[in-house]
Amino acid sequence: MTTQRTLAIVKPDAVAKRVAGQIVTRIENAGFTIVALKLIHMSLDEARGFYIVHRERPFYQSLCEFMTQGPCLLMVLEADNAIQRWRDLMGATDPAKAAPGTIRRDFASSIEANAVHGSDSPESAAVEIPYFFSSLELCPR
Ligand code: GDP
């Protein structure tokens, strides 16, 4: 397996709960390299653009508003098989269905306020990473 990069977001619910540090610790302990990291408070337009693939879903407006409630911690993670490994660490979308020991099981509040985001494919990561980070912000470049 070749090295992959994925976009990870600690969503506003988890930043507000002050568990962003615990989530970063889990990421580091799992062996990911953090190649970029920043805190941003998204505008509604930025959230709408990020979640554009979900525009037809009934929860699109609510999801976009949730993502603007407060700052998010954005990261680019690098590892072998990073996309699947980060999704495994996150757990299922619905925290009630997430496996014990996963981030969503331990920190999510609801299916919407579910603590973290991860790219779901190499194609998504290739769109999501440059949506938030310029190439100059990735270390090593
Ligand atoms: P993910 O890849 O596990 O993040 O899940 P999806 O791509 O299916 O959904 C994107 C995000 O939309 C999720 O992480 C949730 O924040 C939110 N979401 C997903 N399903 C629902 C739902 O049924 N209701 C609401 N309100 N939000 C949802």
Backbone and ligand atoms as CSV (ligand in chain L), in Angstrom:
chain,resi,resn,atom,element,x,y,z
A,1,MET,N,N,0.854,-1.209,0.000
A,1,MET,CA,C,0.000,0.000,0.000
A,1,MET,C,C,0.876,1.240,0.000
A,2,THR,N,N,0.570,2.161,-0.884
A,2,THR,CA,C,1.355,3.395,-0.945
A,2,THR,C,C,0.836,4.401,0.085
A,3,THR,N,N,1.677,5.369,0.359
A,3,THR,CA,C,1.307,6.412,1.312
A,3,THR,C,C,0.150,7.237,0.760
A,4,GLN,N,N,-0.823,7.517,1.631
A,4,GLN,CA,C,-1.978,8.342,1.246
A,4,GLN,C,C,-2.079,9.535,2.185
A,5,ARG,N,N,-2.785,10.562,1.705
A,5,ARG,CA,C,-3.170,11.684,2.561
A,5,ARG,C,C,-4.686,11.749,2.629
A,6,THR,N,N,-5.194,12.168,3.785
A,6,THR,CA,C,-6.640,12.328,3.956
A,6,THR,C,C,-6.911,13.622,4.713
A,7,LEU,N,N,-8.087,14.212,4.482
A,7,LEU,CA,C,-8.488,15.392,5.256
A,7,LEU,C,C,-9.236,14.929,6.499
A,8,ALA,N,N,-8.782,15.381,7.654
A,8,ALA,CA,C,-9.475,15.117,8.919
A,8,ALA,C,C,-9.986,16.448,9.468
A,9,ILE,N,N,-11.220,16.442,9.950
A,9,ILE,CA,C,-11.777,17.630,10.609
A,9,ILE,C,C,-12.280,17.232,11.996
A,10,VAL,N,N,-11.845,17.994,13.010
A,10,VAL,CA,C,-12.508,17.923,14.315
A,10,VAL,C,C,-13.613,18.973,14.237
A,11,LYS,N,N,-14.861,18.492,14.244
A,11,LYS,CA,C,-16.012,19.362,13.982
A,11,LYS,C,C,-16.313,20.279,15.188
A,12,PRO,N,N,-17.163,21.298,14.964
A,12,PRO,CA,C,-17.396,22.302,16.021
A,12,PRO,C,C,-17.883,21.719,17.351
A,13,ASP,N,N,-18.651,20.625,17.324
A,13,ASP,CA,C,-19.139,20.050,18.585
A,13,ASP,C,C,-17.968,19.566,19.440
A,14,ALA,N,N,-16.991,18.921,18.808
A,14,ALA,CA,C,-15.864,18.349,19.555
A,14,ALA,C,C,-14.889,19.439,20.001
A,15,VAL,N,N,-14.692,20.485,19.166
A,15,VAL,CA,C,-13.844,21.604,19.593
A,15,VAL,C,C,-14.485,22.284,20.801
A,16,ALA,N,N,-15.824,22.496,20.742
A,16,ALA,CA,C,-16.524,23.157,21.860
A,16,ALA,C,C,-16.462,22.330,23.141
A,17,LYS,N,N,-16.457,21.006,22.990
A,17,LYS,CA,C,-16.353,20.123,24.172
A,17,LYS,C,C,-14.942,20.026,24.724
A,18,ARG,N,N,-13.979,20.658,24.045
A,18,ARG,CA,C,-12.571,20.652,24.457
A,18,ARG,C,C,-11.971,19.242,24.425
A,19,VAL,N,N,-12.359,18.469,23.404
A,19,VAL,CA,C,-11.758,17.139,23.236
A,19,VAL,C,C,-10.880,17.078,21.980
A,20,ALA,N,N,-10.620,18.245,21.351
A,20,ALA,CA,C,-9.780,18.238,20.144
A,20,ALA,C,C,-8.396,17.659,20.463
A,21,GLY,N,N,-7.857,18.022,21.608
A,21,GLY,CA,C,-6.532,17.511,21.985
A,21,GLY,C,C,-6.524,15.997,22.132
A,22,GLN,N,N,-7.573,15.454,22.745
A,22,GLN,CA,C,-7.655,13.986,22.891
A,22,GLN,C,C,-7.745,13.317,21.522
A,23,ILE,N,N,-8.450,13.959,20.595
A,23,ILE,CA,C,-8.576,13.385,19.248
A,23,ILE,C,C,-7.230,13.437,18.528
A,24,VAL,N,N,-6.507,14.547,18.671
A,24,VAL,CA,C,-5.167,14.633,18.065
A,24,VAL,C,C,-4.245,13.573,18.676
A,25,THR,N,N,-4.351,13.356,19.959
A,25,THR,CA,C,-3.525,12.315,20.606
A,25,THR,C,C,-3.833,10.939,20.024
A,26,ARG,N,N,-5.114,10.636,19.798
A,26,ARG,CA,C,-5.464,9.342,19.184
A,26,ARG,C,C,-4.854,9.237,17.783
A,27,ILE,N,N,-4.891,10.347,17.044
A,27,ILE,CA,C,-4.316,10.355,15.686
A,27,ILE,C,C,-2.818,10.066,15.755
A,28,GLU,N,N,-2.131,10.731,16.677
A,28,GLU,CA,C,-0.677,10.521,16.794
A,28,GLU,C,C,-0.378,9.101,17.266
A,29,ASN,N,N,-1.131,8.616,18.238
A,29,ASN,CA,C,-0.885,7.263,18.756
A,29,ASN,C,C,-1.151,6.190,17.705
A,30,ALA,N,N,-2.035,6.498,16.755
A,30,ALA,CA,C,-2.341,5.526,15.696
A,30,ALA,C,C,-1.290,5.546,14.588
A,31,GLY,N,N,-0.310,6.447,14.687
A,31,GLY,CA,C,0.809,6.417,13.749
A,31,GLY,C,C,0.679,7.313,12.533
A,32,PHE,N,N,-0.351,8.168,12.506
A,32,PHE,CA,C,-0.457,9.117,11.392
A,32,PHE,C,C,0.585,10.227,11.557
A,33,THR,N,N,1.056,10.752,10.443
A,33,THR,CA,C,1.857,11.971,10.450
A,33,THR,C,C,0.928,13.134,10.124
A,34,ILE,N,N,0.914,14.153,10.982
A,34,ILE,CA,C,0.123,15.362,10.718
A,34,ILE,C,C,0.967,16.253,9.820
A,35,VAL,N,N,0.519,16.449,8.588
A,35,VAL,CA,C,1.313,17.250,7.644
A,35,VAL,C,C,0.769,18.676,7.505
A,36,ALA,N,N,-0.402,18.944,8.068
A,36,ALA,CA,C,-0.945,20.303,8.118
A,36,ALA,C,C,-2.012,20.349,9.194
A,37,LEU,N,N,-2.164,21.532,9.811
A,37,LEU,CA,C,-3.150,21.671,10.900
A,37,LEU,C,C,-3.518,23.140,11.054
A,38,LYS,N,N,-4.795,23.438,11.127
A,38,LYS,CA,C,-5.209,24.822,11.437
A,38,LYS,C,C,-6.639,24.837,11.963
A,39,LEU,N,N,-6.948,25.919,12.686
A,39,LEU,CA,C,-8.286,26.137,13.226
A,39,LEU,C,C,-8.973,27.162,12.336
A,40,ILE,N,N,-10.171,26.842,11.834
A,40,ILE,CA,C,-10.920,27.851,11.069
A,40,ILE,C,C,-12.390,27.849,11.506
A,41,HIS,N,N,-13.005,29.016,11.422
A,41,HIS,CA,C,-14.453,29.117,11.653
A,41,HIS,C,C,-15.087,29.320,10.270
A,42,MET,N,N,-15.738,28.273,9.751
A,42,MET,CA,C,-16.264,28.305,8.382
A,42,MET,C,C,-17.443,29.251,8.253
A,43,SER,N,N,-17.504,29.918,7.116
A,43,SER,CA,C,-18.719,30.653,6.753
A,43,SER,C,C,-19.727,29.640,6.193
A,44,LEU,N,N,-20.982,30.085,6.082
A,44,LEU,CA,C,-22.008,29.197,5.533
A,44,LEU,C,C,-21.665,28.809,4.085
A,45,ASP,N,N,-21.163,29.762,3.319
A,45,ASP,CA,C,-20.797,29.454,1.932
A,45,ASP,C,C,-19.656,28.439,1.868
A,46,GLU,N,N,-18.688,28.569,2.777
A,46,GLU,CA,C,-17.571,27.601,2.787
A,46,GLU,C,C,-18.070,26.203,3.148
A,47,ALA,N,N,-18.986,26.124,4.129
A,47,ALA,CA,C,-19.541,24.821,4.507
A,47,ALA,C,C,-20.370,24.237,3.360
A,48,ARG,N,N,-21.154,25.073,2.711
A,48,ARG,CA,C,-21.969,24.602,1.575
A,48,ARG,C,C,-21.086,24.063,0.467
A,49,GLY,N,N,-20.000,24.747,0.193
A,49,GLY,CA,C,-19.084,24.289,-0.857
A,49,GLY,C,C,-18.415,22.988,-0.479
A,50,PHE,N,N,-18.022,22.877,0.789
A,50,PHE,CA,C,-17.344,21.649,1.226
A,50,PHE,C,C,-18.261,20.441,1.103
A,51,TYR,N,N,-19.523,20.614,1.479
A,51,TYR,CA,C,-20.472,19.492,1.478
A,51,TYR,C,C,-21.355,19.474,0.224
A,52,ILE,N,N,-20.863,20.048,-0.866
A,52,ILE,CA,C,-21.680,20.177,-2.081
A,52,ILE,C,C,-22.219,18.820,-2.564
A,53,VAL,N,N,-21.448,17.736,-2.340
A,53,VAL,CA,C,-21.923,16.414,-2.813
A,53,VAL,C,C,-23.199,15.987,-2.083
A,54,HIS,N,N,-23.469,16.601,-0.928
A,54,HIS,CA,C,-24.668,16.237,-0.151
A,54,HIS,C,C,-25.836,17.199,-0.399
A,55,ARG,N,N,-25.750,18.050,-1.445
A,55,ARG,CA,C,-26.727,19.140,-1.584
A,55,ARG,C,C,-28.157,18.654,-1.748
A,56,GLU,N,N,-28.349,17.428,-2.239
A,56,GLU,CA,C,-29.714,16.913,-2.422
A,56,GLU,C,C,-30.244,16.211,-1.169
A,57,ARG,N,N,-29.401,16.041,-0.160
A,57,ARG,CA,C,-29.845,15.282,1.013
A,57,ARG,C,C,-30.652,16.178,1.946
A,58,PRO,N,N,-31.635,15.601,2.649
A,58,PRO,CA,C,-32.544,16.435,3.454
A,58,PRO,C,C,-31.856,17.190,4.585
A,59,PHE,N,N,-30.695,16.685,5.031
A,59,PHE,CA,C,-30.016,17.319,6.156
A,59,PHE,C,C,-28.949,18.332,5.718
A,60,TYR,N,N,-28.872,18.631,4.410
A,60,TYR,CA,C,-27.788,19.494,3.897
A,60,TYR,C,C,-27.737,20.858,4.602
A,61,GLN,N,N,-28.865,21.551,4.673
A,61,GLN,CA,C,-28.886,22.890,5.275
A,61,GLN,C,C,-28.501,22.832,6.752
A,62,SER,N,N,-29.094,21.873,7.456
A,62,SER,CA,C,-28.812,21.721,8.880
A,62,SER,C,C,-27.329,21.391,9.104
A,63,LEU,N,N,-26.787,20.493,8.291
A,63,LEU,CA,C,-25.371,20.114,8.404
A,63,LEU,C,C,-24.467,21.324,8.179
A,64,CYS,N,N,-24.773,22.119,7.158
A,64,CYS,CA,C,-23.935,23.279,6.852
A,64,CYS,C,C,-24.003,24.299,7.987
A,65,GLU,N,N,-25.189,24.495,8.556
A,65,GLU,CA,C,-25.315,25.421,9.689
A,65,GLU,C,C,-24.534,24.910,10.902
A,66,PHE,N,N,-24.634,23.613,11.147
A,66,PHE,CA,C,-23.876,23.013,12.260
A,66,PHE,C,C,-22.367,23.267,12.098
A,67,MET,N,N,-21.875,23.139,10.882
A,67,MET,CA,C,-20.428,23.283,10.659
A,67,MET,C,C,-19.942,24.716,10.852
A,68,THR,N,N,-20.904,25.686,10.908
A,68,THR,CA,C,-20.529,27.089,11.124
A,68,THR,C,C,-20.733,27.528,12.580
A,69,GLN,N,N,-21.128,26.595,13.445
A,69,GLN,CA,C,-21.447,26.966,14.838
A,69,GLN,C,C,-20.235,27.452,15.620
A,70,GLY,N,N,-19.064,27.022,15.219
A,70,GLY,CA,C,-17.833,27.391,15.921
A,70,GLY,C,C,-16.662,26.908,15.111
A,71,PRO,N,N,-15.454,27.105,15.623
A,71,PRO,CA,C,-14.285,26.693,14.856
A,71,PRO,C,C,-14.162,25.176,14.707
A,72,CYS,N,N,-13.522,24.786,13.617
A,72,CYS,CA,C,-13.148,23.385,13.349
A,72,CYS,C,C,-11.626,23.304,13.361
A,73,LEU,N,N,-11.101,22.152,13.767
A,73,LEU,CA,C,-9.671,21.882,13.621
A,73,LEU,C,C,-9.490,21.042,12.362
A,74,LEU,N,N,-8.773,21.593,11.391
A,74,LEU,CA,C,-8.555,20.901,10.119
A,74,LEU,C,C,-7.154,20.320,10.094
A,75,MET,N,N,-7.047,19.089,9.612
A,75,MET,CA,C,-5.730,18.450,9.509
A,75,MET,C,C,-5.621,17.674,8.215
A,76,VAL,N,N,-4.398,17.592,7.710
A,76,VAL,CA,C,-4.080,16.629,6.663
A,76,VAL,C,C,-3.215,15.556,7.310
A,77,LEU,N,N,-3.677,14.309,7.203
A,77,LEU,CA,C,-2.982,13.174,7.817
A,77,LEU,C,C,-2.345,12.328,6.731
A,78,GLU,N,N,-1.168,11.814,7.025
A,78,GLU,CA,C,-0.455,10.967,6.058
A,78,GLU,C,C,-0.101,9.637,6.721
A,79,ALA,N,N,-0.308,8.560,5.979
A,79,ALA,CA,C,0.047,7.206,6.444
A,79,ALA,C,C,-0.199,6.244,5.293
A,80,ASP,N,N,0.313,5.028,5.415
A,80,ASP,CA,C,-0.118,3.977,4.502
A,80,ASP,C,C,-1.619,3.774,4.717
A,81,ASN,N,N,-2.377,3.698,3.641
A,81,ASN,CA,C,-3.813,3.427,3.743
A,81,ASN,C,C,-4.534,4.429,4.662
A,82,ALA,N,N,-4.109,5.687,4.623
A,82,ALA,CA,C,-4.597,6.690,5.584
A,82,ALA,C,C,-6.112,6.870,5.534
A,83,ILE,N,N,-6.696,6.806,4.341
A,83,ILE,CA,C,-8.127,7.113,4.219
A,83,ILE,C,C,-8.961,6.102,5.005
A,84,GLN,N,N,-8.733,4.820,4.776
A,84,GLN,CA,C,-9.506,3.793,5.491
A,84,GLN,C,C,-9.139,3.756,6.967
A,85,ARG,N,N,-7.856,3.924,7.262
A,85,ARG,CA,C,-7.441,3.848,8.676
A,85,ARG,C,C,-8.050,4.990,9.494
A,86,TRP,N,N,-8.135,6.173,8.913
A,86,TRP,CA,C,-8.749,7.295,9.658
A,86,TRP,C,C,-10.249,7.046,9.805
A,87,ARG,N,N,-10.889,6.497,8.782
A,87,ARG,CA,C,-12.322,6.206,8.909
A,87,ARG,C,C,-12.565,5.116,9.968
A,88,ASP,N,N,-11.659,4.146,10.057
A,88,ASP,CA,C,-11.792,3.109,11.090
A,88,ASP,C,C,-11.668,3.720,12.487
A,89,LEU,N,N,-10.745,4.658,12.643
A,89,LEU,CA,C,-10.546,5.313,13.941
A,89,LEU,C,C,-11.753,6.185,14.298
A,90,MET,N,N,-12.375,6.819,13.269
A,90,MET,CA,C,-13.560,7.663,13.509
A,90,MET,C,C,-14.754,6.844,13.965
A,91,GLY,N,N,-15.007,5.716,13.306
A,91,GLY,CA,C,-16.212,4.923,13.574
A,91,GLY,C,C,-17.358,5.321,12.663
A,92,ALA,N,N,-18.476,4.605,12.791
A,92,ALA,CA,C,-19.637,4.808,11.913
A,92,ALA,C,C,-20.203,6.221,12.067
A,93,THR,N,N,-20.841,6.692,10.995
A,93,THR,CA,C,-21.431,8.039,10.965
A,93,THR,C,C,-22.344,8.281,12.171
A,94,ASP,N,N,-23.199,7.298,12.452
A,94,ASP,CA,C,-24.137,7.395,13.588
A,94,ASP,C,C,-23.429,6.864,14.843
A,95,PRO,N,N,-23.192,7.730,15.828
A,95,PRO,CA,C,-22.434,7.268,17.010
A,95,PRO,C,C,-23.092,6.092,17.719
A,96,ALA,N,N,-24.411,5.965,17.580
A,96,ALA,CA,C,-25.100,4.834,18.214
A,96,ALA,C,C,-24.687,3.507,17.569
A,97,LYS,N,N,-24.189,3.589,16.331
A,97,LYS,CA,C,-23.759,2.379,15.617
A,97,LYS,C,C,-22.239,2.244,15.571
A,98,ALA,N,N,-21.533,3.212,16.124
A,98,ALA,CA,C,-20.066,3.197,16.064
A,98,ALA,C,C,-19.506,2.191,17.072
A,99,ALA,N,N,-18.432,1.520,16.676
A,99,ALA,CA,C,-17.833,0.476,17.528
A,99,ALA,C,C,-17.204,1.093,18.774
A,100,PRO,N,N,-17.184,0.317,19.881
A,100,PRO,CA,C,-16.512,0.788,21.087
A,100,PRO,C,C,-15.057,1.158,20.787
A,101,GLY,N,N,-14.604,2.237,21.403
A,101,GLY,CA,C,-13.214,2.656,21.224
A,101,GLY,C,C,-13.002,3.599,20.063
A,102,THR,N,N,-14.038,3.799,19.233
A,102,THR,CA,C,-13.890,4.754,18.128
A,102,THR,C,C,-14.165,6.179,18.633
A,103,ILE,N,N,-13.674,7.140,17.851
A,103,ILE,CA,C,-13.816,8.549,18.254
A,103,ILE,C,C,-15.292,8.940,18.314
A,104,ARG,N,N,-16.063,8.527,17.308
A,104,ARG,CA,C,-17.480,8.926,17.319
A,104,ARG,C,C,-18.237,8.274,18.467
A,105,ARG,N,N,-17.933,7.042,18.764
A,105,ARG,CA,C,-18.584,6.400,19.910
A,105,ARG,C,C,-18.287,7.160,21.201
A,106,ASP,N,N,-17.050,7.611,21.335
A,106,ASP,CA,C,-16.629,8.222,22.597
A,106,ASP,C,C,-16.968,9.710,22.691
A,107,PHE,N,N,-17.025,10.428,21.552
A,107,PHE,CA,C,-17.125,11.893,21.627
A,107,PHE,C,C,-18.310,12.502,20.880
A,108,ALA,N,N,-18.971,11.758,19.978
A,108,ALA,CA,C,-20.049,12.364,19.183
A,108,ALA,C,C,-21.310,12.536,20.016
A,109,SER,N,N,-22.109,13.547,19.615
A,109,SER,CA,C,-23.374,13.813,20.304
A,109,SER,C,C,-24.565,13.272,19.540
A,110,SER,N,N,-24.487,13.223,18.212
A,110,SER,CA,C,-25.628,12.819,17.380
A,110,SER,C,C,-25.100,12.430,16.005
A,111,ILE,N,N,-26.004,11.948,15.134
A,111,ILE,CA,C,-25.582,11.580,13.776
A,111,ILE,C,C,-25.061,12.802,13.021
A,112,GLU,N,N,-25.529,13.995,13.364
A,112,GLU,CA,C,-25.038,15.211,12.704
A,112,GLU,C,C,-23.802,15.761,13.429
A,113,ALA,N,N,-23.924,15.970,14.725
A,113,ALA,CA,C,-22.804,16.492,15.520
A,113,ALA,C,C,-21.934,15.307,15.932
A,114,ASN,N,N,-21.203,14.766,14.929
A,114,ASN,CA,C,-20.523,13.490,15.159
A,114,ASN,C,C,-19.004,13.617,15.223
A,115,ALA,N,N,-18.557,14.758,15.707
A,115,ALA,CA,C,-17.180,14.978,16.193
A,115,ALA,C,C,-16.096,15.097,15.130
A,116,VAL,N,N,-16.156,14.268,14.093
A,116,VAL,CA,C,-15.039,14.244,13.138
A,116,VAL,C,C,-15.521,13.977,11.716
A,117,HIS,N,N,-14.678,14.393,10.775
A,117,HIS,CA,C,-14.879,14.112,9.348
A,117,HIS,C,C,-13.631,13.446,8.804
A,118,GLY,N,N,-13.801,12.562,7.814
A,118,GLY,CA,C,-12.667,12.012,7.078
A,118,GLY,C,C,-13.040,11.807,5.627
A,119,SER,N,N,-12.106,12.075,4.733
A,119,SER,CA,C,-12.346,11.829,3.305
A,119,SER,C,C,-12.748,10.365,3.120
A,120,ASP,N,N,-13.653,10.113,2.145
A,120,ASP,CA,C,-14.139,8.738,1.982
A,120,ASP,C,C,-13.487,7.990,0.812
A,121,SER,N,N,-12.603,8.653,0.061
A,121,SER,CA,C,-11.941,7.999,-1.079
A,121,SER,C,C,-10.754,8.864,-1.496
A,122,PRO,N,N,-9.830,8.291,-2.278
A,122,PRO,CA,C,-8.726,9.122,-2.784
A,122,PRO,C,C,-9.238,10.290,-3.618
A,123,GLU,N,N,-10.334,10.078,-4.360
A,123,GLU,CA,C,-10.898,11.147,-5.183
A,123,GLU,C,C,-11.424,12.286,-4.287
A,124,SER,N,N,-12.108,11.935,-3.191
A,124,SER,CA,C,-12.598,12.965,-2.258
A,124,SER,C,C,-11.433,13.703,-1.610
A,125,ALA,N,N,-10.417,12.959,-1.172
A,125,ALA,CA,C,-9.263,13.597,-0.522
A,125,ALA,C,C,-8.600,14.585,-1.482
A,126,ALA,N,N,-8.550,14.239,-2.755
A,126,ALA,CA,C,-7.890,15.100,-3.751
A,126,ALA,C,C,-8.656,16.397,-3.961
A,127,VAL,N,N,-9.942,16.406,-3.653
A,127,VAL,CA,C,-10.739,17.633,-3.729
A,127,VAL,C,C,-10.723,18.356,-2.374
A,128,GLU,N,N,-10.869,17.597,-1.281
A,128,GLU,CA,C,-11.050,18.200,0.045
A,128,GLU,C,C,-9.782,18.863,0.583
A,129,ILE,N,N,-8.609,18.242,0.355
A,129,ILE,CA,C,-7.372,18.817,0.913
A,129,ILE,C,C,-7.112,20.198,0.314
A,130,PRO,N,N,-7.121,20.355,-1.020
A,130,PRO,CA,C,-6.880,21.710,-1.562
A,130,PRO,C,C,-8.036,22.680,-1.334
A,131,TYR,N,N,-9.227,22.177,-0.946
A,131,TYR,CA,C,-10.331,23.089,-0.609
A,131,TYR,C,C,-9.919,23.973,0.578
A,132,PHE,N,N,-9.149,23.401,1.518
A,132,PHE,CA,C,-8.774,24.149,2.722
A,132,PHE,C,C,-7.297,24.513,2.823
A,133,PHE,N,N,-6.423,23.756,2.154
A,133,PHE,CA,C,-4.976,23.975,2.329
A,133,PHE,C,C,-4.293,24.240,0.999
A,134,SER,N,N,-3.421,25.257,0.981
A,134,SER,CA,C,-2.566,25.461,-0.186
A,134,SER,C,C,-1.377,24.499,-0.081
A,135,SER,N,N,-0.696,24.248,-1.177
A,135,SER,CA,C,0.439,23.313,-1.154
A,135,SER,C,C,1.534,23.823,-0.216
A,136,LEU,N,N,1.636,25.148,-0.034
A,136,LEU,CA,C,2.671,25.706,0.851
A,136,LEU,C,C,2.413,25.393,2.320
A,137,GLU,N,N,1.167,25.007,2.657
A,137,GLU,CA,C,0.825,24.714,4.059
A,137,GLU,C,C,1.073,23.258,4.429
A,138,LEU,N,N,1.466,22.418,3.468
A,138,LEU,CA,C,1.682,20.999,3.728
A,138,LEU,C,C,3.149,20.759,4.047
A,139,CYS,N,N,3.423,20.106,5.204
A,139,CYS,CA,C,4.803,19.879,5.651
A,139,CYS,C,C,5.062,18.375,5.760
A,140,PRO,N,N,6.062,17.786,5.162
A,140,PRO,CA,C,6.947,18.459,4.230
A,140,PRO,C,C,6.244,18.690,2.910
A,141,ARG,N,N,6.645,19.728,2.197
A,141,ARG,CA,C,5.996,20.072,0.923
A,141,ARG,C,C,6.307,19.046,-0.137
L,1,GDP,P1,P,-19.443,10.380,6.945
L,1,GDP,O1,O,-18.636,10.091,5.688
L,1,GDP,O2,O,-19.387,9.258,7.944
L,1,GDP,O3,O,-19.084,11.718,7.575
L,1,GDP,O4,O,-21.001,10.455,6.520
L,1,GDP,P2,P,-21.780,11.082,5.269
L,1,GDP,O5,O,-20.799,11.463,4.181
L,1,GDP,O6,O,-22.874,10.150,4.933
L,1,GDP,O7,O,-22.447,12.390,5.844
L,1,GDP,C1,C,-21.718,13.587,6.013
L,1,GDP,C2,C,-22.093,14.192,7.349
L,1,GDP,O8,O,-23.475,14.546,7.313
L,1,GDP,C3,C,-21.994,13.259,8.560
L,1,GDP,O9,O,-20.684,13.138,9.082
L,1,GDP,C4,C,-22.952,13.918,9.531
L,1,GDP,O10,O,-22.343,15.068,10.156
L,1,GDP,C5,C,-24.061,14.384,8.605
L,1,GDP,N1,N,-25.136,13.392,8.494
L,1,GDP,C6,C,-25.087,12.163,7.915
L,1,GDP,N2,N,-26.281,11.538,7.972
L,1,GDP,C7,C,-27.117,12.413,8.597
L,1,GDP,C8,C,-28.497,12.368,8.943
L,1,GDP,O11,O,-29.204,11.373,8.697
L,1,GDP,N3,N,-29.023,13.465,9.565
L,1,GDP,C9,C,-28.268,14.577,9.846
L,1,GDP,N4,N,-28.867,15.621,10.468
L,1,GDP,N5,N,-26.972,14.655,9.535
L,1,GDP,C10,C,-26.390,13.586,8.918
